[in-house]
Amino acid sequence: MKKLIIGLLAGALLLPVTQMQAGGGWPQPKGHGYFKLYEWWLVADQHFTDQGLIDPNITFGIFNTSFYAEYGLTDRLTVVLNVPLFSRNYFNNQVSFTTGEITMPGEAINSIGDTDFGFQFGLFSGKGWSASTILMLGIPLGVDAGGPGGILQTGDGEFNQYLRVDLGRGFGFGNVEAYANVYAGFNNRTNGFSDEYRFGIEAGVTFLNKKITALARLYGVESLKNGDLPAERSNSTSIFANNSEHLTISPSIAYNINEKWGVSASLGKAISGEIIFANTSYSVGVFMKLGN
């Protein structure tokens, strides 16, 4: 049970992998920025097994209060930051169906989470097209073995490097602005974790005099399953985060209150996966656009 709990929690932390939240493969112009304070959460009572089947589990809750930022250092170079300022992870008591006794008491931890920091560089832009490359560094600031039983996490304890390439196309018709974007990337993980391929496609449309922006994303993670930690290290959380995979759909909507401020909401649902929670995650936030 301890191995299952750690594996699922570590897999769940892959769900909010860093997305360029302002949309697509366009770097921010020099002096422009996008800043967002948001809450992401998941309450889960079922998971995908390592065979891709759905099984029940004791109820977990994961709540992250995070700050996300993009800022254009030049017209082609944007700095990107995503910091879970406060992360709360818990699981409920496990109760015997036959006796009603608590067989495993619930636990909870509160801390900062693993932070992503990196750069987006514009490769070319013109005639509605844009291509860029993004390098993100995963900095292990979170707790990788928290709680009395050591089975709760706000981070995975490893330093990873994620390199991806985006290709986007913007277009419009009438008063409606739209874009589409595809990306592919490779996540090099350390400390014995399996490396990963990541990929995604997204599309967005802005309408009602630029008041409403609706987005739809489909993205996934495929593990190379090349982690080298031995299974007998049962007191280590690292091996149990290996080999998590998922294909996730994520619609979202943003309301632009004015030219600078707005609010947004989204959800994410893994439609298939391995060693990852099967419930829906949610996110709400407030954002500010600088220089627009």
C-alpha positions in Angstrom: 0.0 0.0 0.0 2.8 2.4 0.8 4.4 1.9 -2.6 1.0 2.4 -4.3 0.4 5.7 -2.4 3.8 7.1 -3.2 3.6 6.2 -6.8 0.1 7.7 -7.3 1.0 10.9 -5.6 4.2 11.3 -7.6 2.2 10.6 -10.7 -0.4 13.1 -9.8 2.2 15.8 -9.5 2.9 15.3 -13.2 -0.5 16.5 -14.1 0.2 20.2 -13.8 3.3 20.0 -15.8 4.4 23.5 -17.0 2.4 24.7 -19.9 3.1 28.1 -21.6 -0.1 29.5 -20.1 -0.3 32.6 -22.2 -0.9 30.4 -25.1 1.2 28.8 -27.9 4.8 29.1 -29.1 5.0 32.9 -29.1 7.6 34.5 -26.8 6.6 37.7 -25.0 7.8 40.9 -26.7 10.5 42.8 -24.9 9.1 44.4 -21.7 5.8 42.5 -21.9 4.7 39.9 -19.5 2.0 37.5 -18.3 1.7 36.9 -14.5 -0.8 34.6 -12.8 -1.7 33.6 -9.3 -3.7 30.4 -9.4 -5.0 27.5 -7.3 -4.8 23.9 -8.7 -6.4 21.0 -6.9 -7.2 17.3 -7.2 -9.3 15.1 -4.9 -8.9 11.5 -6.1 -10.4 8.1 -5.0 -9.3 6.1 -8.1 -6.2 5.6 -10.2 -4.9 4.0 -13.3 -2.8 0.9 -12.6 0.4 0.0 -14.3 -1.8 -1.9 -16.8 -3.9 1.1 -17.6 -6.9 -0.2 -15.7 -8.9 1.9 -13.1 -8.9 0.8 -9.5 -10.2 2.5 -6.3 -7.8 4.0 -3.7 -8.1 5.8 -0.4 -9.0 9.5 -1.0 -6.2 11.9 -1.7 -6.3 15.6 -1.8 -3.6 17.8 -3.5 -3.9 21.6 -3.4 -1.3 23.9 -4.9 -1.3 27.7 -4.7 1.1 28.8 -7.4 2.6 31.8 -9.1 3.3 31.7 -12.9 5.2 34.3 -14.9 6.4 35.0 -18.4 8.5 38.1 -19.1 10.1 39.2 -22.3 13.8 40.0 -21.9 14.0 40.6 -25.6 11.6 40.2 -28.5 12.9 36.6 -28.9 13.8 35.6 -25.3 11.3 35.1 -22.6 12.0 34.0 -19.0 9.4 31.6 -17.5 8.8 30.7 -13.8 6.3 28.5 -12.1 6.4 28.3 -8.3 4.0 26.4 -6.1 4.1 28.8 -3.2 2.0 26.6 -0.9 1.3 22.9 -1.4 -0.9 20.8 0.8 -1.1 17.0 0.3 -3.2 14.7 2.4 -4.9 11.3 2.4 -7.9 10.3 4.5 -8.1 7.5 7.0 -8.2 4.0 5.6 -11.1 2.2 7.3 -11.9 -1.5 7.3 -15.2 -2.3 5.6 -15.8 -5.3 7.9 -14.8 -3.9 11.4 -15.0 -0.1 10.8 -11.6 0.2 12.4 -8.9 2.6 11.0 -6.3 0.4 9.4 -4.1 3.4 8.2 -4.5 6.8 9.8 -4.6 9.8 7.5 -1.7 12.1 7.0 -1.1 15.7 5.7 1.9 18.0 4.9 2.2 21.6 3.9 5.3 23.1 2.1 6.5 24.8 -1.0 6.5 22.7 -4.1 9.0 21.8 -6.8 9.7 24.9 -9.0 10.1 25.2 -12.8 12.4 27.9 -14.2 13.6 28.4 -17.7 13.6 30.3 -21.0 11.7 30.4 -24.3 13.6 31.4 -27.4 11.8 32.4 -30.6 13.3 30.6 -33.6 11.3 32.5 -36.3 8.1 34.4 -36.6 6.2 35.7 -39.7 3.0 35.5 -41.7 1.1 34.2 -38.7 3.6 31.5 -37.9 5.8 31.2 -34.9 8.3 28.6 -33.8 10.2 28.5 -30.5 12.2 26.3 -28.2 11.8 26.1 -24.4 14.2 24.9 -21.8 12.7 24.3 -18.3 14.7 23.3 -15.3 12.8 21.4 -12.5 14.3 22.6 -9.2 13.5 20.1 -6.3 12.4 22.5 -3.5 9.5 20.4 -2.4 9.3 17.6 0.2 9.8 14.1 -1.4 9.0 12.0 1.7 6.7 13.9 4.1 4.4 12.9 6.9 4.9 10.4 9.7 4.9 7.6 7.2 7.0 9.4 4.7 4.5 8.8 1.9 3.4 12.3 1.0 5.1 14.6 -1.5 5.2 18.2 -2.7 8.1 17.3 -5.0 10.0 14.3 -6.4 13.5 15.1 -5.1 15.1 15.1 -8.5 16.5 17.8 -10.8 15.2 17.5 -14.3 15.8 19.3 -17.6 12.9 19.6 -20.1 13.5 20.7 -23.7 10.6 21.2 -26.1 9.9 22.8 -29.5 6.6 24.6 -30.3 5.1 25.5 -33.7 2.1 27.9 -33.7 -0.2 29.5 -36.2 -2.3 32.6 -35.6 -5.3 33.6 -37.7 -8.5 35.5 -37.5 -11.9 36.0 -39.1 -14.0 39.0 -38.5 -13.6 40.1 -34.9 -12.4 36.7 -33.8 -8.8 35.9 -33.1 -7.6 32.3 -33.0 -4.4 30.2 -32.8 -3.3 26.6 -32.9 -0.1 25.1 -31.5 1.7 21.8 -31.4 4.8 20.8 -29.4 7.0 17.9 -28.6 9.7 17.6 -26.0 12.1 15.4 -24.0 12.4 15.5 -20.2 15.7 14.3 -18.8 15.2 13.1 -15.2 17.9 12.4 -12.7 18.2 10.4 -9.4 17.2 7.2 -11.2 13.9 8.4 -12.6 12.8 7.4 -16.0 13.2 9.9 -18.8 10.0 11.0 -20.7 8.7 12.1 -24.0 6.1 14.9 -23.8 3.8 16.1 -26.5 0.7 18.2 -27.0 -1.7 20.2 -29.2 -3.8 23.2 -28.3 -6.1 25.7 -29.9 -7.6 29.0 -28.6 -10.1 31.5 -29.8 -10.7 35.1 -28.5 -14.1 36.7 -29.1 -16.7 39.1 -27.7 -14.5 42.1 -28.3 -11.5 40.3 -26.8 -13.3 39.7 -23.6 -13.5 35.8 -23.7 -10.7 33.4 -24.6 -11.5 29.7 -24.8 -8.7 27.1 -25.0 -8.6 23.4 -25.5 -5.5 21.3 -24.9 -4.6 17.6 -25.4 -1.2 16.6 -24.0 0.6 13.5 -22.9 3.6 12.0 -21.2 5.3 8.7 -22.3 7.9 7.2 -20.0 11.0 5.6 -21.5 10.9 3.2 -18.5 14.6 3.4 -18.1 14.8 4.2 -14.3 17.5 2.4 -12.5 16.5 2.5 -8.8 16.2 -1.0 -7.3 12.8 -2.1 -6.2 14.1 -3.2 -2.8 14.7 0.4 -1.8 11.2 0.5 -0.3 12.0 3.5 1.9 12.8 5.7 -1.1 10.1 7.6 -2.9 12.0 7.8 -6.2 11.3 4.5 -7.8 7.6 4.8 -7.2 7.4 8.0 -9.3 8.9 6.2 -12.3 7.0 5.2 -15.4 3.9 7.4 -14.8 2.2 8.1 -18.1 -1.0 9.9 -19.2 -3.0 11.4 -22.0 -4.9 14.4 -20.7 -7.6 16.7 -22.1 -7.8 20.2 -20.6 -10.3 22.8 -21.6 -10.1 26.3 -20.1 -11.7 29.7 -20.3 -10.4 33.2 -19.5 -12.4 36.4 -19.0 -10.5 39.7 -19.7 -11.8 42.2 -17.2 -9.8 44.9 -19.0 -6.6 45.2 -21.0 -4.5 44.2 -18.1 -6.5 42.0 -15.7 -8.5 38.8 -16.1 -9.6 35.6 -14.4 -9.4 32.0 -15.7 -10.7 28.5 -14.9 -9.7 25.1 -16.3 -9.9 21.4 -15.7 -7.8 18.4 -16.6 -8.9 14.9 -17.1 -6.6 11.9 -17.8 -8.4 9.8 -20.4 -5.8 7.1 -20.2 -2.7 6.5 -18.1 -0.5 4.3 -15.9 0.3 4.9 -12.2 -1.6 8.2 -12.1 -4.9 9.3 -10.5 -8.0 9.0 -12.7 -10.0 11.9 -11.2 -10.5 15.4 -12.7 -8.2 18.2 -11.5 -9.4 21.9 -11.4 -7.7 25.3 -11.5 -8.8 28.9 -11.1 -6.7 32.0 -11.2 -6.2 35.7 -11.6 -3.8 37.0 -14.2 -2.2 40.3 -15.3 -0.8 41.2 -18.7 2.1 43.7 -18.7 2.7 46.0 -21.7 -0.5 45.1 -23.6 
